[in-house]
Amino acid sequence: RSERPGVNINTATAEELSETLSGVGASKAEAIVRYRTQFGPFGSIEELTEVKGIGTATIERNRDLLRLEN
């Protein structure tokens, strides 16, 4: 089976997130994982804006890479 390119925000490690996403370094990637651990899986791509340091511009820049699968 072929994987779609990109990263699943509900299962990716901080390392995978920071390596794949533009404008997301180690600290933002760790914040995404912390948020997911605290609040559970993301229900939408847009929910990423709840994470400190992640704004709509970051989401738009990476939209083609963002996957939402449980």
N, C-alpha and C positions, 0 to 999 in steps of 0.2 A: 504494500500500500504506500502511496506517496503522501508525504506530509505537505500540507499547504505551507507556503513560506510565512514566516512571522512567528509570533509568540503568543501562547495562551496565557492571558493575564491571571487566570485562576489556578494555574499549576506551575508556571515558570519560576525558576529560582531567581534570586536577585542578580546573580551573575548572567543568566540568560537574558533577563530584562535589560540590563545595562549594556550588554554586547549587541543586542538587536535594535534597541530603540534609540532614535536620534534625540539628543538633548536630555537623555536619562542616564546619569552617572550612577556610581555605586550607592551614594546616599539616598537618592530618589528611588532607586530600585529597591533598596532595603525598606524604605518607607512604604512602598507598594505592598511588599510581602507582609510587613507589620500590620498594615491596614486590613489585609485579607485575613490574617490570623485573628485579628481582634473582632472583625465584623462579619466574617464569612465570605463566601465567593462573591465576586462582583456580579451584579445583576445586569449591568449594561456597561458599554465602553465609556459612556459619559460619566459614570460613577467614579472614574479615575480622578476627576477634578476634586473629589473629596480628599484626596491625598495631598498633604502639604507639598507645594513645589510643582505640582502637576496642574497645568492649566489647559484651556481649550486649544491654545496654539500647539502645545505638545501633542495633544490627541490628534489634531488635524494633520500635523506633520507626519505622524506615524500610523494614521488610520488604516492604511493598506497592510500594515504589519500586525495590527492588533487582532487577536482572536479571543472569542469569549466562549469557552467550552468548559463544562464541569467535569 
